[in-house]
């Protein structure tokens, strides 16, 4: 998927309006990215892309850029 | 706070499923009288229109939807919220009962009851509680449990299992959603005279039907009995009750 699609995917996961999710958005800016939101993200990454986060990867996820980097590492972002 | 209404849904949009008949219709009418803007969901447009004829002067919207088509629920709820604005509440009153003794209660008989009584309710809750659907200040969810979730009712193993699951789900949802100020409760009605219960009881012999009715100290309930309790639990003024399964049974389970 391309960058726009990836940002829309993240917006959908956290139930945020698409315009609220940008390259500069941090976890603290997203209400739905709380402890339960992390579980939702993990499940969606696994179900949608077969990405199972390691503990280190999970701890590193603090920004939208981190999620995009994860997609790139796993070959899901053009 | 003299003069403040005890129950007031002015400005609040509430989804009610099973609004075509019985308890769902009665809840719709009660909420309308309390000022709610209603979104009525049912399978039959004509029956839903009959419900609207009894509503107060408030706005309403009708959605014809088969709630056993679970994948259709989220898109429809998102669509209606884009149309009417943020949703405050949900009452999932659609449900199914079936009297079937264990000997004839094969595994495939569980699915239709669980599909509508439990899974549809949870899927509706998931949709309504989306951060881009529900009011930002929180809201209220009401599912319909049953006294069959509390006491044994012969011939109702699949139904009671589905309602027991509803009761358990309500407690979990209440805790999970509390920090967003979303309250989740259930009412557990006893025997209420509706088309569904009349049909379910019709398989019993006359004598047995009478015994069932006489087992209720205050007699058989009316849909309006459930509706008043539903309005109380859903009301925006009721800010500190969540995770409960309120029994409304004319004293049946007190025996």
HADDOCK unambig.tbl for C-alpha pairs under 7 A between the chains (distance, minus, plus):
assign (segid A and resid 15 and name CA) (segid B and resid 130 and name CA) 6.22 0.50 0.50
assign (segid A and resid 15 and name CA) (segid B and resid 131 and name CA) 5.42 0.50 0.50
assign (segid A and resid 15 and name CA) (segid B and resid 132 and name CA) 5.74 0.50 0.50
assign (segid A and resid 16 and name CA) (segid B and resid 131 and name CA) 6.89 0.50 0.50
assign (segid A and resid 16 and name CA) (segid B and resid 132 and name CA) 6.32 0.50 0.50
